[in-house]
Amino acid sequence: MKQKITVIGAGVGGLTAALKLQAHGYDVTILEKNHHVGGKMNQLKVDGYRFDMGPTIVMMPDVYRQPFVETGADPTDYFTMQRVDPFMTVQIDDERYPISNDLVQLTKLFETSSDADMAGFLNYLADIYRKYLNAKDNFIDRSFRSPRDFFNLKTLKQAFQLKTFSSSYHDMQKFIPNQHLQYLLSFQTLYIGISPFSGPSIYNIIPMIELLYGVWFIDGGMYQYAKALERRFTELGGTIELGHPVEKIVTEQDQVVGVRVQGSVRSTDAVVVNADYPYAVETLLSQDAQRREHVSPQRVNQKLQYSMSCLLLYLGVDRKYQQLGLHTIKMASDFKRNLSEIETGVLPSDPSYYLYNPSALDDSFAPAGCSSLYVLVPVANLRHQHLTEAEAQTYAQQVIQQAEQDFALTDLANHVQVQRVFTPTDFAELYNSKYGTAFGLKPTLRQSNYFRPHNKARRIQGLYFAGASTHPGAGVPIVITSGELAAREVERDGSDD
Ligand SMILES: Cc1cc2nc3c(=O)[nH]c(=O)nc-3n(C[C@H](O)[C@H](O)[C@H](O)COP(=O)(O)OP(=O)(O)OC[C@H]3O[C@@H](n4cnc5c(N)ncnc54)[C@H](O)[C@@H]3O)c2cc1C
C-alpha cells in the first residue's frame, strides 16, 4: 500500500516536498491553515490592483525549474520568466547606481571608481566563488542527520575552509575600499533577514549569486510560481486541503501516528512540517515529543535567535512613474546605524527600503495607466518591538513621503488609490511565523548548516521539517532545496525499512 504522508503548510517548502514525494509514489495530502497556497509567497487583489505580498526577487532560476524537471515536466508549461537587466537601481545619498548582471557592464562601475576597487572586486568574486562551490556541494545541497554527518574530518575541514568567522561586511570590506561600493555588495544579506555587520561572511554568496547568475522576473509575478507548484502537485494526484489548520501532531512513544485537525485525528505514516519550525515545535508537538526532541518552549523563546521582520506597504497608484524600474533600493546614509536600530527594536529614523514596481514590466498588475507598488522597510521582529496599528499607519505615511522625495515621485500620496499596510503582527497571525519574522530563524553561525534545525527530526520517527527556519535556510531557492531535502529524508527512511 502507498505510504501516506501529511504535509503541514502549503508554503514553498511544503509544496516542493509534497510534489517530489507525490511524484515518487507516495500518497500526499497538504493541510494548509489559510485559504491560499504559497504561504508568504502570497498575493493581494484589491480594486483591479494585484500585489505580490512576499518574495519578489528571483535568483537561481534553475532551482525554480528543478521541481518540474525532476517530476518529468517542462517548467515552461507552468511558468515563464525573463532576465532583468539592469536588475536593480540602488540609491545611496545622492548617487544612483544601476546594477547590471552583464559582468562587462558591471565591472565598469568598479573600474570607474578606482583601480583598487576593480582589482578588489575581481579578487572578491574569485574568493567568494570558491566558497560558494564548497558551501553548495557540502552544506546547502545535503542534509544532516546525525553528528557523524558533520563532525568528521572531511566536513570539518570543508567548514573551516569557508572561513566564515567574521561578518559579511568585514570580509568584503577587505577587498573593496569605496564605501558606496561596499554598501552595494552588502545589503543582500537582508534578503535572509540578517545584518551584513553581524551575519557570517559566507552570506556574501548572496550578492555573488545575484551578480553572476542574474535576477529574473516570473511573468505575472511571483505568485504564479506558487500556483505552478500547486498545479503540478494536484495533476500528479496530490490533495491540498485549504482552511485546515493542524492543531497537533500525534505521536505514540517516538513514532508519528497522525495529526489532529478540527478536533479529530487523521492517521498518517509520516508528517513533513512546513509551518515555521519554532512555532511548530512549540505548538504542535506534545510535551512528551518536545522532551524527546530537546525543544522546550523555553529554548524556543529564550535560546533561539530570530531574523528581522518588515513593514510592507501595498500601494495602488493611478499613474506610472517612468523613473522606477522593477527593483529599487534606497539605502540609509548611515547603513550601520540603520541596522543596529532594527536589531535593538528602534523604528529607523532614516530607513533603508526597497521598492518593487512590477508594472514597469507587466501591465497585468494594475488598471491601464496605473501601477502597483510595493514598499518593504526592514524592521524589528516582535521579540524586540511591537508596533500598534496607529504607529504602523503613521510610519507608512512617513515612508511614502520619503519615497516621494528620494525618487521624485511627484505627488505620490495624492495618487494612491489603494493602500494596505502589512506588519510583523500580520506575519505572526497569518502565517504562524514565530515573533512575526519574515525569514524565520536568524542564520547566525550557531543556527546555520548542521546547527540549523535538521530536515529530519532527531528522535521522533516519521517527522520531517522543510522551510525557512530549517536547513539550509530562507529565500525561495533555498527553501525549495529544503523541501527537496526533507522529501529525500522521507524516501531514505522508506528505503531503509
Ligand atoms: C516580505 C518578504 C519578502 C521576501 N522577498 C524574497 C525575495 O525577494 N526573494 C526570495 O528568494 N525570498 C524572499 N523572501 C523569503 C521567502 O519568501 C521565504 O523564505 C519563503 O517563501 C518561505 O517559505 P516557507 O515554505 O518556509 O514558509 P511559509 O511561506 O511561511 O509557509 C508556511 C505555511 O505553513 C502554514 N501553516 C502554519 N501553521 C500551520 C498549521 N498549524 N496548519 C496548517 N498550516 C500551517 C502557513 O499558513 C504557511 O502557508 C521574502 C519573504 C518575505 C516575508
The ligand as a Gaussian input file, in Angstrom:
#p B3LYP/6-31G(d) Opt

LIG

0 1
 C        8.209000      40.313000       2.569000
 C        9.122000      39.207000       2.131000
 C        9.935000      39.389000       1.033000
 C       10.749000      38.347000       0.600000
 N       11.498000      38.543000      -0.519000
 C       12.151000      37.492000      -1.049000
 C       12.706000      37.595000      -2.343000
 O       12.600000      38.636000      -2.992000
 N       13.332000      36.500000      -2.863000
 C       13.427000      35.326000      -2.177000
 O       14.000000      34.365000      -2.695000
 N       12.897000      35.197000      -0.936000
 C       12.233000      36.242000      -0.378000
 N       11.616000      36.113000       0.833000
 C       11.772000      34.865000       1.583000
 C       10.832000      33.767000       1.102000
 O        9.621000      34.303000       0.714000
 C       10.596000      32.774000       2.208000
 O       11.836000      32.327000       2.746000
 C        9.799000      31.560000       1.743000
 O        8.691000      31.921000       0.956000
 C        9.343000      30.813000       2.980000
 O        8.667000      29.649000       2.621000
 P        8.316000      28.544000       3.704000
 O        7.778000      27.396000       2.963000
 O        9.461000      28.311000       4.598000
 O        7.260000      29.189000       4.716000
 P        5.852000      29.903000       4.617000
 O        5.717000      30.638000       3.361000
 O        5.710000      30.669000       5.890000
 O        4.813000      28.698000       4.614000
 C        4.411000      28.029000       5.782000
 C        2.972000      27.648000       5.603000
 O        2.534000      26.909000       6.749000
 C        1.194000      27.297000       7.039000
 N        0.884000      26.931000       8.420000
 C        1.353000      27.467000       9.570000
 N        0.841000      26.845000      10.634000
 C        0.008000      25.893000      10.160000
 C       -0.823000      24.915000      10.778000
 N       -0.903000      24.782000      12.095000
 N       -1.557000      24.100000       9.984000
 C       -1.507000      24.205000       8.642000
 N       -0.740000      25.123000       8.001000
 C        0.020000      25.935000       8.763000
 C        1.222000      28.794000       6.804000
 O       -0.079000      29.313000       6.662000
 C        2.037000      28.858000       5.506000
 O        1.216000      28.738000       4.381000
 C       10.791000      37.125000       1.297000
 C        9.987000      36.946000       2.422000
 C        9.153000      37.968000       2.829000
 C        8.271000      37.740000       4.011000

